[in-house]
Amino acid sequence: MSTPVVFQLAEAEVLDLKQLVSKGRASVRTQNRARVLLLAHQGLAPEAVAAAALVSRATVYKVWARYRAHGLDVALHDRPRPGQRRKVTPRVEAAITQLACSQAPTGADRWSLRLLRQHLVVLGHELSEEAVRLVLKKANSSPGNAASGASAR
């Protein structure tokens, strides 16, 4: 077992962390990080902190390093992750729903996913048929069903 690392928090931080853990409204990850800091403040060794907080030793060291480098808020919360932009925005969803509820094109009895996708590409929305299907599912719409919007036949 390694020697305990001296780790002191300000009293205001200790009160904030105790309140955060006791309320239980924060994410599990945030609560675990708060427990790590509270246990470290009590003078426990990294292994003991990891065992008591049910996290890995690597997590303990990372939380400590983030606290020392950037403070309490950064130690508790993740930075926003950029991720990929949404392809199906609310505007695109509205266009799909509007198109699916309109009259089927000449020569077709009803809208199919393939027809919807082709018309959306013409309108400038590059989507897969699966994306169109998921939007219609979310809107609880079935283009082949007469009860879901456009009149069939």
C-alpha positions in Angstrom: 0.0 0.0 0.0 1.4 3.4 -0.9 1.8 6.3 1.4 -1.2 8.7 1.6 -1.0 11.8 -0.5 -1.7 15.1 1.2 -4.8 16.3 -0.3 -6.7 19.2 1.2 -9.9 20.8 0.0 -11.3 24.2 1.1 -14.2 23.9 3.6 -16.6 25.5 1.1 -15.6 22.8 -1.4 -16.1 20.0 1.1 -19.6 21.3 1.9 -20.4 21.6 -1.8 -19.2 18.1 -2.5 -21.1 16.6 0.5 -24.3 18.3 -0.7 -23.7 17.1 -4.3 -23.3 13.5 -3.1 -26.2 13.6 -0.6 -28.8 15.0 -3.0 -28.0 12.4 -5.7 -29.2 14.5 -8.6 -25.9 14.7 -10.4 -24.7 12.1 -12.8 -23.1 9.0 -11.4 -19.8 10.0 -12.9 -19.9 13.4 -11.2 -20.9 11.8 -7.8 -18.1 9.3 -8.1 -15.6 12.1 -8.7 -17.0 14.0 -5.7 -16.6 10.9 -3.5 -13.0 10.5 -4.7 -12.2 14.1 -3.7 -14.0 13.7 -0.3 -12.2 10.5 0.5 -8.9 12.0 -0.5 -9.5 14.9 1.7 -9.9 12.5 4.6 -6.3 11.4 4.0 -6.9 8.0 2.5 -4.3 6.4 0.2 -5.2 6.1 -3.6 -5.9 2.4 -3.3 -8.2 2.9 -0.4 -10.0 5.8 -2.2 -10.4 3.6 -5.2 -11.8 0.8 -3.2 -14.2 3.0 -1.2 -15.5 4.9 -4.2 -15.7 1.8 -6.3 -13.5 3.3 -9.1 -10.1 2.4 -10.5 -6.9 3.9 -9.3 -6.4 5.5 -12.6 -9.7 7.4 -12.1 -8.5 8.5 -8.6 -5.3 9.9 -10.1 -7.0 11.6 -13.0 -9.5 13.3 -10.7 -6.8 14.5 -8.4 -4.7 15.8 -11.3 -7.7 17.6 -12.8 -8.5 19.2 -9.5 -4.9 20.4 -8.9 -4.5 21.7 -12.4 -7.9 23.3 -13.0 -10.0 23.3 -9.8 -13.2 21.7 -8.5 -15.5 22.4 -11.5 -13.2 20.8 -14.1 -12.4 17.9 -11.8 -16.2 17.0 -11.5 -17.5 17.7 -14.9 -16.5 16.6 -18.4 -15.8 19.0 -21.2 -18.5 19.0 -23.9 -17.6 16.6 -26.6 -18.0 17.9 -30.1 -19.3 14.8 -31.9 -20.8 14.9 -35.3 -23.5 17.3 -36.2 -27.0 16.1 -36.6 -28.0 15.3 -40.1 -31.7 15.2 -39.4 -32.4 18.6 -38.0 -35.9 19.7 -36.9 -36.2 21.5 -40.3 -35.4 18.4 -42.2 -37.9 16.4 -40.0 -40.6 18.9 -40.8 -39.8 18.6 -44.6 -40.0 14.8 -44.4 -43.3 14.9 -42.5 -44.8 17.5 -44.8 -43.8 15.5 -47.9 -45.1 12.2 -46.5 -48.4 13.8 -45.7 -48.8 15.3 -49.2 -50.4 13.7 -52.2 -48.2 11.0 -53.7 -46.4 11.9 -57.0 -48.0 11.1 -60.3 -47.7 7.5 -61.2 -47.4 6.2 -57.6 -50.3 5.1 -55.4 -48.6 6.2 -52.2 -45.3 7.4 -50.8 -42.6 4.8 -50.3 -39.3 5.4 -48.4 -37.5 5.3 -51.7 -39.8 8.0 -53.3 -39.5 10.1 -50.2 -35.7 9.9 -50.2 -35.6 10.8 -53.9 -37.7 13.9 -53.5 -35.7 14.9 -50.4 -32.5 14.7 -52.4 -34.0 17.0 -55.0 -34.8 19.4 -52.2 -31.2 19.3 -51.1 -31.4 16.9 -48.1 -29.0 14.0 -48.5 -30.4 11.2 -46.3 -30.6 7.5 -46.3 -33.9 5.6 -46.5 -33.3 4.4 -43.0 -33.0 8.0 -41.7 -36.3 8.8 -43.4 -37.9 5.7 -41.9 -36.7 6.7 -38.4 -38.1 10.2 -38.8 -41.4 8.8 -39.9 -41.4 6.3 -37.0 -40.7 9.2 -34.6 -43.6 11.1 -36.0 -45.7 8.0 -35.8 -46.4 8.1 -39.5 -46.6 5.3 -42.1 -46.6 6.6 -45.7 -48.3 3.5 -47.0 -51.2 3.7 -44.5 -54.3 5.7 -45.5 -55.0 6.7 -41.9 -51.6 8.4 -41.5 -52.1 11.5 -43.6 -52.5 11.5 -47.4 -55.6 10.0 -48.7 -54.9 6.7 -50.5 -56.5 6.1 -53.8 
